[in-house]
Amino acid sequence: MNIPTITNHTIFKEYIVKKIALKPGVVNFPMPVALVGSEVDGKMNFMTVAWISMASYAPPKIVVTLGDHHVTNTGIKANGVFSVNFPSSSQATVTDYCGIVSAAKVDKGKLFSLFFGTSPKAPMIEEFPLCVECKLDKTIANGRNESFFGDIVGIHADEAILKNDKVDWDAFGPLILNQGGAEYRSVGQVIGKAWNIGKTYKPE
């Protein structure tokens, strides 16, 4: 199906798009993939997560949603801190591995070189380009999941992925999940400047 490009030069009043009604469920849109770090039973542990979003601009908060049966949940609630470690697309294999093996069988903290910010219970991964340290603000139970809202207390980025003190996605190459297709993807090309290209649009 060819999706039309809407510009100020075209009107699509006659363009008919057939919508297909899908069953309620997980909406399949691109999601960033990360390893959430926490201390569990005295060991540093990591869990692969894609349900991640910014939750507040000021103060800066991030939210991660996990199934309520994971040991990572126990560690976050017990310690009040956690980390969110974003891999590059070239690190997809080890990232996926951390999501399919249990902490009861594998000491996942030993897979990486670790460093710490303000808390010794929120492990961060040296090998990953972007790491975020969080202090737990609140936990919300929703169905079979728990959402952990964290105040961002530290952001650590490799110098190689920075451009003018900001993360350069081309240099970073973050890992993206297509949940519906059960596949990992990388970020595509730049389309235009956000909060800018819309200025050229003129409704007719």
Residue pairs with C-beta under 8 A, 6 or more apart in sequence:
4 10
4 12
4 15
6 12
7 201
8 200
8 201
8 202
8 203
8 204
11 204
26 179
26 180
28 178
28 179
28 180
28 181
30 176
30 177
30 178
30 185
31 50
31 51
31 52
31 176
31 177
31 179
32 50
32 52
32 86
32 174
32 175
32 176
32 177
33 48
33 49
33 50
33 86
33 87
33 92
33 95
33 174
33 175
33 176
33 177
33 184
34 48
34 49
34 50
34 52
34 64
34 84
34 85
34 86
34 87
35 46
35 47
35 48
35 49
35 84
35 85
35 87
35 95
35 98
35 125
35 128
36 46
36 47
36 49
36 64
36 66
36 72
36 76
36 82
36 83
36 84
36 85
37 44
37 45
37 46
37 82
37 83
37 84
37 85
37 122
37 123
37 124
37 125
38 44
38 45
38 47
38 72
38 75
38 76
38 79
38 81
38 82
38 83
38 121
38 122
38 123
39 45
39 75
39 78
39 79
39 120
39 121
39 122
39 123
40 71
40 72
40 74
40 75
40 103
41 71
41 75
43 103
43 107
43 109
44 108
44 109
44 114
44 123
45 71
45 72
45 75
45 103
45 108
45 109
46 85
46 98
46 108
46 109
46 111
46 112
46 123
46 125
47 66
47 70
47 72
47 98
47 99
47 103
48 95
48 96
48 98
48 99
48 100
49 64
49 65
49 66
49 84
50 177
50 179
51 64
51 65
51 66
51 145
52 62
52 63
52 64
52 65
52 84
53 62
53 63
54 60
54 61
54 62
54 63
55 61
55 62
55 63
55 149
59 151
59 152
60 151
60 152
61 137
61 149
61 150
61 151
61 152
62 84
62 132
62 134
62 149
62 150
62 152
63 147
63 148
63 149
63 150
64 82
64 84
64 147
64 148
64 150
65 142
65 145
65 146
65 147
65 148
66 72
66 73
66 145
66 146
66 148
67 144
67 145
67 146
68 141
68 144
68 145
68 146
69 144
71 103
71 104
72 82
72 103
73 146
73 148
75 82
75 121
76 82
76 136
76 139
76 148
77 136
77 139
79 119
79 121
79 122
79 136
80 135
80 136
81 119
81 121
81 122
81 133
81 134
81 135
81 136
81 150
82 122
82 134
82 136
82 148
82 150
83 122
83 123
83 124
83 131
83 132
83 133
83 134
84 131
84 132
84 134
84 150
85 124
85 125
85 128
85 130
85 131
85 132
86 128
86 129
86 130
86 131
86 132
86 172
86 174
86 175
87 94
87 95
87 128
87 129
87 174
87 175
88 128
88 129
88 172
88 173
88 174
88 175
89 173
89 174
89 175
89 176
89 184
89 185
89 186
89 187
90 173
91 127
91 128
91 175
92 175
92 184
94 111
95 175
96 184
97 111
98 108
98 111
101 108
109 123
112 125
112 126
112 127
112 128
113 125
113 126
113 127
114 123
114 124
114 125
114 126
115 123
115 124
115 126
115 156
116 122
116 123
116 124
117 124
117 133
117 153
117 154
117 156
118 133
118 153
118 154
119 133
119 135
122 133
122 134
124 131
124 133
124 156
125 131
129 157
129 158
129 160
129 161
129 172
130 155
130 156
130 157
130 158
130 161
130 167
130 172
130 174
131 155
131 156
131 157
132 152
132 154
132 155
132 156
133 152
133 153
133 154
133 155
133 156
134 150
134 151
134 152
134 153
135 150
135 151
135 153
136 148
136 149
136 150
136 151
137 149
137 150
137 151
138 149
139 146
139 147
139 148
139 149
140 146
140 147
140 149
157 167
160 171
161 167
161 168
161 171
161 172
162 168
162 171
163 171
169 187
173 186
173 187
174 186
174 187
175 184
175 185
175 186
176 184
176 185
176 186
176 187
177 183
177 184
177 185
178 184
178 185
191 197
